[in-house]
Amino acid sequence: MEILSRPDALNQLPDVNLQQIQAEAYCEIDEQYVESLIGKWGFTQATSKPRKSPYYLNDDGKLAVLCWETEEIKDIVGPVRDQKQHLLCWAYAASDLVSAQRILRQWENDYYPLCPHYLCRFVHPGWLGKDEKAEPGHFCYRCSIKDALKHIKKEGIPREINSVFECSSDSRSRDPIPRGHGEVKSIRTLEDTLEAALKELPLQPIGADLIVFSDLWKSGRNIYHGPKSIGSKFEGYHAVIIVGVELIGNEVVAVCKMSNGETAADLGYAYVSLSLRYMIVGGNDEMKRYVRPTLQPMPLLSNFIVPEMDNMAGSSHAGSTYKNQTGMEGSTYPLSSAPKDESSGSSANLGVDHVEHHKDVFKQEIDRFEDDEYNTGSKKCG
């Protein structure tokens, strides 16, 4: 493919632009001239993602280059929120993934929060108040990003009206929220490899599960190595959003947005080692209920997932309006069309140690994971 010839439109820019280019080979140009420079198809591509700077033209008379700055993924996924003591990381991650997609497709100019507390009430209402890991009196529960996205896809999700959440049996609500317009067509689980997930990062943020050891909460810009930290103890799994990759010292890390407030880690972001791998050796009867077995070396991040938005939708499909119990208005944003069969999910990674000697036990564990609606299985995060 050859570079196109210099377009005639370069000579048809306003005089002030032409004079600045003549003097400095560089100038800021108005958006109305961009399509004439790069054509209709190029303009469509150039405006496909949010832009946070003006357009600039670099032209030395031989080569003309148009450039601009796009929104960083950190801006797209919004500020760090705080789940406090609620088992709702899965709901925060899922709702922010949808918010980010709406900005990426320019259906919204700015991030706005969707309601994780609604997801808690309606994704698995039969689980309310049954999770033994919840704080006394709380009815929140561990779940997965995928389950949350499936519910949003079918039923929608309102904007968050009140960030303060009273998680008690008295605050439950079973009032239905009507559907709005369909805007997300499917839920896509990525191959359970870092390589597959990282290829997606230039396009969108990615939901993932992070295995949690107590060293995760260490304050500051530290690389999180999970079990490879003195005195660090296993705590569970945490749903996060991968927003980028950085080099800290000589180590490449995934930058992960959490939902534990800005006092956690580095202003609410964790820097997760991409080189470390782990395998579960074994655990006592209590730990077997909470630890996900491994058949192969695993990275600290797994269960990668993204919502796929409907490209035919747009800002005119802003969702239906409902009245909540307070009488305030909000909007719902469901995801449209049935998802592909993802029942296997990451269950192919389930297992027990010494698989060759315990194949029957391994099969029973998979059957239990797939058949039991409420369990502490491989994809439940809090």
ABEGO torsion letter per residue (X at the ends): XBBBBBBAAAAABBAAAAAAAAAAGBBBBBAAAAAAAAEAAAAAAAAABBBABBBBBBBAGABBBBBBBBBBAAAAAEBBBBAEABBAAAAAAAAAAAAAAAAAAGABABBBBBBAAAAAAAABAAABGABAABBBGBABBBBBAAAAAAAAAAAEBBBBABABBBBBAAABBABBBBBBBBABABBBBBBBBAAAAAAAAAABBBBBBBBBBAAAABBEBBBBAEABBBGBBBAEBBBBBBAEBBBBEABBBBBBBBAAEAABEBGGBBBBBAABBBBBAEBBAAAAAABBBBABBBBABBGBBBBBBBAABBAABAEBBBBBAAGBBBBBBBBBEBBBBAAAEAAAABEBBGAAAAAAAAAAAAAAAAABABBABAABBX
